Amino acid sequence: MHIIVSLFKWLLGLHQLVWFVAGAVSFSAITYFYKKLKEIGRFSKGSYTFVVLSSLTFAFTLLWTYDSYVENEVRAANMGLLVFGGLAVVFAIVAHRLAPKKESK
């Protein structure tokens, strides 16, 4: 019983909970963009690949920043926002450029 209680405490600790929530948000964003791109007729494998990369990099940016602030490493948090956040934006721009144009009738 003690092992189960310890595992439950570990799973519901704030640090692990933040990582689980970030994973859920990343999965939700990836699923949303997949459905949206299919719906509006702008889906391509290249575009979707960069959408996934952008979503995962954005989640990593938030997690890096959170962990750095928890460890009181303010410079690391700011550099993470700049580097990884910038990379996420670049991936999003590439995804937008790779999406085929919507055909008008």
Secondary structure, DSSP 4 states (H G I P E B T S, - for coil): -HHHHHHHHHHTSHHHHHHHHHHHHHHHHHHHHHHHHHHHT---HHHHHHHHHHHHHHHHHHHHHHHHHHTT-HHHHHHHHHHHHHHHHHHHHHHHHHSPPPPP-
